[in-house]
Amino acid sequence: MRKYRMTGQYIYHNGVRLSRIVATKNFGTITEGTLGGFIQSTENLSQEGFCWVADEAKVFGDARVIEDANVANKAAVSGCATIAGIAVVCGDATVTDNAFIGDDACVTDESLIAGSASITGQACVACQRNANGTPNVTDHARVYGEATVEDRAVVKDRAFVCDEVTVRGSARIEEDAAATGCVIVEGRARISGNAFLAQHAQVRHRAIVTNRAFVAGHAVISGKARITGNARIAGQSVVHNETLSGSDGRGNRILLADVLEEVAAI
């Protein structure tokens, strides 16, 4: 027996006719007769599992909600996006293009996920909409583990953010940069160009870490600091408003053996 059907109540969204759904049997926490959100066709919401589209949420195009995932509140899922596992997309969030939200991940608030971005594990993206429409996570970027992306932060290109990393404020992690461990990137900091952040490193304010630079340990990079050119910053180092490059030797501060082992393991 199918778990839901499309009702005669419909709306138009972006020129697409969407129909409200209603549960036709009890499943999960949903009881028979419960009104759900809006879908374009039954291809948008699987009849299997406990997945559901609730409230005023909308799923259309070739987007799919499968397994035990939920889309709720005023969230919108479109394009060829997939919401799977026990993932939740809620608030005013938008997931589009070929984005994948899976496992126990959550996308909420005004977050915009696009491109072929992947949000998995127990990651949470809870962002405000950028004024210029820039997606918060896009391209082939990956956010996973227990990582959190907040405020107006952006993770894009082929960057990945994992473990317990927090990216917030208007910070950006882009190109082939990566952050792991318990790293914090905030303010208007920018991480790019194959840069790698690990352990408990913090990058704040308008600091830039780029061009294969490596920051780890409990290092703090702040102000208008610029770390570049294969620089290695670790231990308890504090770099504020300085420019350090590995090419001039000043960037090689306290490079710990265990840090190298951690990077090799990744």
N, C-alpha and C positions, 0 to 999 in steps of 0.2 A: 504493500500500500504506500502510495506517495505521501510524504510528510507535509506537503504544502501544495497550494494551488494559487494561481493568479486570480484576483478578483476583478470586478468590473470598474473599480475605482482606479483612475489613472491621472497622471500629470505629464506635462512636457518639460523636459530638462535638456537644455542645449539643443533643442530641436528634436529630441528623441522622446518617443512616447514610452513611459514607464508605468507598469501596473503594480498596485499594492498586492502583497501576498498575505495569505492566511494559513495558519497551521491546520492540517486536516487530521492530526493525531497527536498524542503526547510523545515528546521525545526530549531527552535532556531536561532542561528547566522550562521548556516551552510546553504549554498545554493546548489541547485542541481548541480551535476558535480564536487563538491569539493572532491579532493583526500584526503584520511585520512591516518592513520598509518597502522599497520600490525596486523592481528589476525590469530589464527590457525583455528577457526571455528566460525560460527554464534552464538554459545553458549557463546562466549567470550564477545560479545557486544549486549545488548538488542536492539530490534527494537522499543521498546517503549521509551517515554520520549525524552529528549534532549541530552542524553549521547553520547559521541563521543571519538574516538581514533584518534589523530591528528599527523601530522608531521611524524617523524620516530619512534614514540612510538610503543611498542610491547605488546600484550596481548595474552597469550597462556596457555596451560595446561587446568585446570578447573577454571581458574580465570574468574571473571565476572565484567563487567562495566555496571551499571544499573542506572535507574532513570535519573538524570541530571548531573551525574559525568563526568569528563573529564580526559583523560590521554594524555599527550602531550610531545613535544620535543623528547628526547631520553629515556624517562622513560620506564621501563619494569615491567609488572605485570604478575605473574605466580603462579604456585601451585593452591591452592584453595582460593586465596585472593579475596576479594570483595571490589570494589570501588563504593560507593553509595552516595545518597543525591546530593549535589552540590559540592562534594569534588573534589579536583584537585591533580593529581600526575603528576609532570613535572620535567624539568631539566634532570639530569641523575639518578633520583631516582629509586630504586628497591623495589617493594612490593611483598612478596612471602609467601609461606606456607598458613596458615589460617588467615592471617592478615586482619583486617577490617578497611577501611578508610571511614568515613561517615560524614554526616551533611555538614558543611562548612569548613572542615579541609583541610589543604594543606600539601603535602609532596613534597619537592623539593631538589634542589642541588644534592648531591651524597648520600642522605639518604638511608639507608637500613632498611626496616621494615620487620620483620619475625615472626615466631612462631604464636601465637594466639593474637598478640598485637592488640590493638584497639586505633585508633586516631579519635576523634570525636569533636563535638562542633566547635569552631573556632580555634582549636589548629593548630600549625604550627611546622613541623619538617623540619629544613633546615640545614642539616649536611654535613660534609665532610666524605668520606669513611675512616674507620679505616684501618690501614695498615694490621692488622691481620684478617681482614674480619669480625670483631665483628659487629653484627647489632646494629643500634642506638636505636631501640625500638624492643623488642622481648619477647618471652615467653608469659606470660599472662599480661604483663604490659599494663596500660591504661594511655593515655594522652588525656585530654579533657579540656573543658572550653576555655580559651584563652591562655593556656599554650604554651610555646615555648621551643623546644629542638634544640640546635644549635651546630656548630663546630663538635667536635668528642665526644660529650657527649653520655652516654648510660643510658637507662632506661630499666630494665629487670626484670625477675622473676615475682613476683606478685605486683610489685611496682605500685603506681599511682601518677600522677602529674596532677594537675588541677588548676582552676581559672586563675590567671595571673602569675603563676610560670615561671621562666626562668632557664633552665639548660643549661650550656654552657661550653666552654673549653673542658677539658677531664674529667669532673665530671661524677660520676656514682651514680644512685639511683637504689637500687636493693633489693632483697629478699622481705620482706613485708613492706618496707619503704614507706612513703607517704609525699607529699609536697602539701600544699594548700595556698591560700591567694596570697600575692605578694612576695613570697620567691624567693631568688636568690641563686643558687648553681653553683659555678664556679671553675675555676682552675682545680686541681686534687682532689677536695673534694670527699668524699665517704659517702653516706648515706645508711645504711643497717640495718638489724636485727630489724624490727618493729619500727624503729625510726620515729618520726613524726615532721615535720617542718610546722609552721603556721605563719600567719600574715606577718610581714615584715622582718622576720629573714633572715640572710645571712650567708652562709657557704662558705669559700674561701680557696684558696691555697691548702694545703695537709691535711686539717682538716678532721676528721672522726667523724661522729655522728652515734651511733649504739646501739644495745642492749636495745631497748625500751626507749631510751633517747628522750626528748621532748625539742624543741627549738622554741621560739615564740617571740612575741613583736617585738622590734627592735634590738634584740640580734645579735651580730656579732661573729662568730666563725672563727678563722683564724690561719695562720701559720701551725704548726703541732699539733694543739689542738686535743684532743680526748675526746669526751663526750659520756659516756656510763653508763650502770648499772642503768637505770631508772632516770638518772639525769634530772633536770628540770631547763632550762635556759630561762629567759624571760626578760621583761622590756627593759632597755637600756644596758644590760650586754654586755661586750666585753671580750671574752676569747681568748687569743693568746698564743699558744705554751704550754698551760696547759692541764693536764689530770684531768677531773672531773668525779666523779662517784656518783650516788645517794646513793650508799651503805655507803659512808663515810660522807655523810651530806654536803659536800662542793658543790655538784651540784645543790642544791635547791635554786637558786638565783631568787628572785622576781617572784614567781609564782603567776600570776594575776588571780583573780576570773573570769574575763570576758574571759580569755584564756581557762579556764576549761569549761566554758559554750559553747564556740565555738567548742571545741573538742567533747563535749557531743552531740552537734547538728549534727556532722558529723557521 
